[in-house]
Amino acid sequence: MSAVVELPLLLGVPAEGYGWLPNRRRRAPNGIVRTRLLASPVVGLSGTEAVRFFYDEDHVRRHGAVPELVRGSLFGHRAIHTTDGATHQVRRAMFLSLLTDPGGVDTLVDLATAAWDDAVASWPGRPAVVLFDEASRILTRAACAWTGVPLRPDEVAAAAGDMIAMVDGFATLGPRHWRARLARGRRERWLAALVQAVREDATREPDGSAVCAVARHREADGRLFDPQLAAVELLNIIRPTVAVSWLVAFAAHALHRWPENRRLLREGDPGYAEAFAHEVRRFYPFAPFVCGRAVRHLSWQGEPIRQGTLILLDLYGQNHDPDLWTDPYAFRPQRFLDRPPARDELVPQGGGDPLTGHRCPGELITVALLRALAIRLAQLDYQVPEQDLTISLRRIPTRPADGFRIRCGRFAAGER
């Protein structure tokens, strides 16, 4: 996408934030948004059928659709998110082998819960901790250990800060965005050097680690990743894992607003914990929409879509659509107890088939981590001091304004 097209898109959204596309869909007589960004036509869609339409590569492609502002901060240049066809399928197979193996997911969850327990032991001696920040460091430790990326204890805070910066700056043109670009540059250089070292010394990292898998991966044409692209794809394992910090802060917000969930989670019921994780992902906002380009002239519900049109799939709007969810603005984990969410209904990380399409293959990890950490959070003895707990729907990505501060131990009892 040219800068000329992406600039008004990313400047226009902040005025309404997550409501930008849903508000226009509600005003459209057929629920299909049509607008233009300078010379480029845009169509906005939502709903389970729209998800299936959008994730059909015969209809929509990603190459040339992801804005430079997003590529340069969140995903990285030449990342899997910007590929289609054979290139996408070969890379996806690599990611799926790493991200969907139950044993591998269990190992990551064990590393994260151990890092949580280690961090929590230090919290009672502190006046307050910012849960969002603590979660980012916990998850950075776990993600790096899991992928085989060496990280000394004194390097954790800086690495976590850079992972968070990359996510925090993807939807803005201001200082947050430039912090994201600087963070990406640092971490790509760091991991590119590691990949080069692994290639030069096969014994440096254990077989089966993500570092080795990415260092040895061959594209559809048989070529190895160059070190910079290998670093991009390694970050696309580590960075989304650390981004679960947003969901941990949202889980704490939900437990504070609806404390009846704490008792149910304290009991450690994995079924309820999973339902709670799904409801956090549905109720709280993260990505507002995803985008692609029409491969050819198309028709959607009788409406023509010209080749090259920018197509937006409304994620936030769909996750709050009253046609799909009873009382969509009520936080009710129970809605997922009777049945798991259907594939193309709940789309906080996109939709489609994770085995063949563009749906995030790390969704299984997100749910597993949030399920485990939500139980530990509910079992933790803490108080919530006065702070700003607002979640602005104009800030993308949003989070509790003060990061959700808590007091544990003697400070929770009011001692100074």
N, C-alpha and C positions, 0 to 999 in steps of 0.2 A: 504494500500500500504506500502510495506516495505521501510525503510529509504534508503536501497541500490538502490531501483528503483527511488524514488522521488528525491534523491540528484542530479543526473545528469540532470533530467528534469528541476529543478529550478535553476541549475547552467547554463544550456545551453540556456535557454530562454533569460536571460539578454543581451547576445551578440547582439540579434536582437530585443528583446522586443516584442512589439505587432506584428511585422512582421515575427516572428519566424515560425508560422504555415502557414499564407497566402503565404509567400515566397516559402515554400516547396510545397504547393498545386499548385502554379502556375507552378512549375517545373515538377510536376508529370504528366505523359502523360494522365491519366484519372482523375486527380484532387483528387486522393485518396493518402494520405501520408502514407508511410510505413517506419517505422524506429524501432530501438531497443534502449532501455535504459538498458544497461548491459544485463541481461538475459530476460528482459521483452519486448514482442512485443508491438508496439504502432501503431494505425491507426488513422489518422486525416481526418475528414469529414466536409462538409459544404453544405448548401442549404436547401430549405424547405423540401424536401423529407428526407434529412439526419436528420433534426430536428425531424420529425415524427418517424423515425427509432430509434433515440437516446433516445427519451422520452417514448418509449414502454418498460415497465418493463419486458416484455417477452424477450427483447433483451439485455437490459443494466441495471445494478444495481449500486447503489451508495455505499452500504456497502463494505468497504475495498478498495474503489477507491479514496476517498478524501485523499490527502497527509497529513501526520502528521503535516507538517509545516502550512497547512491551518487550520486543526482542532484545533491546539494548539494556533492559533492567531485569525483567522477570525470567524469561526463557533462555536468553542467549542466542546469538546469531547461529543459524544453521541447525538449531535444535530440532528434536523430533516433532515438536508441535507445529513446525513450519513445513513439514514434508508430507508427501502423498505417495501412493503407489508402492512399488517394490521397495524403495528406500524406507518408507514408513514401516512396511510390514517386517522387514529384516531387523530394523532397530527395535520395533515393538516386541519381537520375539525375545530379544536380549533383555529388555526391561521386564517382560512377563516372567522370564526365568528367574529374575532377581526379586521381583516385588510380589509375586503371587504364590510362591512356594510356602505352604503352611509352616514348615519347619523354620524357614528363614524369617517369616513374620513373627513366629513365637520367640525366636532369638532376639529380634529387635525389641519386642515388648519386654522381654526379660531384662535387656540392657537398660531400657528406659525406666522401668520400675525400680531397678537397682540404683540408677542415678537419682531418681526421685527420692528414694529412701535415704540416700546419702546426703542429699541437699536438705531435706526436711529436718535432719538431725541438727543442723546449724540454725534453724529459724527461731527456736525459742530464745536464743540469746540476742536477738535483734529487735529493735523497736517496731519495725514493720518490714515486710518484704513485698515487692511488686510481683504478683504471681505471673504476669505475662513475661517479665524479664527472666524470672527464675525458670519458667517452663522452657524458654528459648535455650538457656544454657544446658538444662537437663537433656533436651532433645538433640542439641548439637553434640553433646558427649556421646549419646547413644547412637546417633546416625553415623558419626565418624568411626566409632568402634565397630559398628556393624558393616560398614562398607570397606573397612581396612585402611582408612585414612589416619595416619598418625597425628595425634593432637595432644600436646602436653597440657597439664592442668592450667598453667599460666596463659595458654593460648585460647582457652574455651570462650571467655567473655568476648574477645575481639572477633572470633569466628562467628559466634552467635549473633553479635551485632551486625555483621556483614550479611548473614543469611536473612535476618529480619529486614535489613535495609533494602535488599533486592525485592522483597515482596511488598514492602510498604511504599515503594516509590514507583510502582508500575503504572499508575493511573493519574499522574500529575506532571505538570511541567515545571514545578517549583523546586525548592531545595531538596525535598524528599527524593525527587527523581535523580538529581545529580549525585546525591549520596548513594543511591542505588547503583548508578553506573560506576562510580569509583569503587564501591564494594565488589561489584562483579569483576572489574578488572583485577583487583587484588586476588580474589579467590580463583579466577581462571589461571592467573600466572602461578599461583601456589599449586594447583592441582595438575597443571600441564607439566610442571617440573617433576611432580611425583610420578605421573604416567611415564615420562621419559626415563626416570630412574628405574621403574619397574621393568620397562622393556630392556634396559641394559643389564639388569640383575634379576633373573627369573626367581631367585629365592627371596627377594626382598619382602614380598607380601604372600600370604597363603593362597593356594589355589582355591577357587570358589568365592573369593571376595569380589565385591563389586569393582574395586580398583583393577584387579586382574581381568575381570570380564570385559570391562570397557577398554582397557589397554590392548587386549587381544582381539577385540571385535573387528569383524570385517564387514564392510558395506555390501550392498547387492552387487557391486562391480568387483568385489574381491579385495578392495583396498582397505588398509587399516585407517582408523581415524587419525588425522593429524593431532598432535598433542593438545592444541587449543580446543578442537571440537570434542576430544575426549574429556577435557575439563568441563566443557559446557554440559555434557551428558552426565558426568558425575555429579555436578551441581544439581541436575534435574532429578537426582535421587535424594541428595542431602537437603537441599533447600525446601522441597515440599514437606519433608519430614519435620523440619524445624517450624514450618508454617502451622503445624498443628497447635502451636502456642496460641494462636488466635482462638481456636476451639476450646482450649483449656480455660482461657479467660472467660469465654462465653459460658462454659459449663459452670464456672464459679458464679457468674452473674445469675444464671438460671437457679442454682441452688439457693442463692440469696433471696431472689424474688419469690420463688416457689419452694420453700423449705421442706414441704412434704416429700419431695424427691430425695432429700438427704437420707431419711430413714430407710427408704427402699433400696438406695444404693449402698448404704452401710452394711446391709445384709449380704452384699457380694453376689447377688443373683445375676449371673451373666446374661440371662435373657432380658432382664429389666435394664441392665447396663447398656446392652446393645440398642434397645429401644430408645433409651435416653440419648445415646450418641447420635442416632439417626435424627431425633427431634432437634437436638442442638444444631446439627448440620442443616436441617430444613428451616428452622425458625430464625436463626441468626444469619445475617448477610455476609457473604465474602465476595465472590465474583458476581458482577451484575449481569453480564452476558458473555457469550463467546461469539466469534465472528468467522465467516468464511466467504468465499467468492463463488458465484454461480458458474459452473463449468460450461454451461450452454444455455440456450433459451429454455426456460422451464415454466411450468404451470403449477400453482399451489392453490387448491380449492377454487379452481377456475380463474385465479388471478395470474396474469403473466408476470414472469420474472426474467428480465433480459440477461443474457450472458454478461458476466463481469460484475453484476450487481453485488454489492456488499450485503450479506445476509447476517442478521443478528438473531441469535437464539436467546430469548429472555429467561435467564436462570432464576433470578430473584423473584420475578413475577410468577413464574410457574410454581415455585416452591411456596407461594402464598395465594395460589389460585383457588377460590371457593368451589370451582367445579371439580377440583381434584381432592381438596382437603376440607373436612368439616371444621368450622371455626379456625380458619388458617392463621389468625393472629393470636390464637391461644396456644400456650406451651403445654402440650399433652403427649408425653412419651407413650402413654397407653395406646395411642393410635397405631403403634407399630408392634404391639404385643400379639395381636391376633394374626397378623401376617407381616412378613418383611416388605419393605417398599418395592413396588414394581420397578423394573429396570429403567423405564423411560418416564416415570412419574417424579421421583426424587432426583434432582439434577444439580446439587450444589457444586459438583466437580465435573459437570457436563453429563451427557447421556450416551446412548449407543452401547454397542457390545464391546466390553473391555478386551476381549480376545482378538477381535478383528478390526475394530474401529479406533476412533480418536479418544474414546473415554479414558480418563486417567487410570493407568494400571495400578497406581498407588492408593486407590480408594480403599482397598482392603486393609492396607496399613493404617490409613487415617482412622477408620472405624475401630480397628484393634487397639491402637494407642489411646484413643479417646475413651474407649470402654474401660481400659485398665486404669488410666489416670483419673477418670471420674470417680471410680470406686475409692481410690486412695484419697482423693480430695474430700469425698463425703465422710471418710473415716478420720480425717484430720481434725484436731481440736483447735479452732481458731475463731477470732472475732473479726468483724469488718469495720474498721474505723471510718469516721466521716470522710467522705471523698466524693469526687465527681464520677458517678457511675453511668452517666449518659452515654448512649451509643448513637452517634450522629449518622443519619442515613445520607448525609451529603459528603461524608469522608469515605473514600474508597482506597484501600480496604479499611473498614471501620473496626473499632474495638472499644471496650470501656475506656472512657477518657483518661482515667488515672491508672490504667493497666491492671486494676483490681488489687488494691493493697490489703494485706491481711496481717494480723498479729497472732503469734502463737505463744504457748507456754505462759510464763509469768507476765509477759506484756499483754497477753490476751485477758488476763485476770485484772488488768488495770494497774499493775505495778510499774514503777518508773525507776 
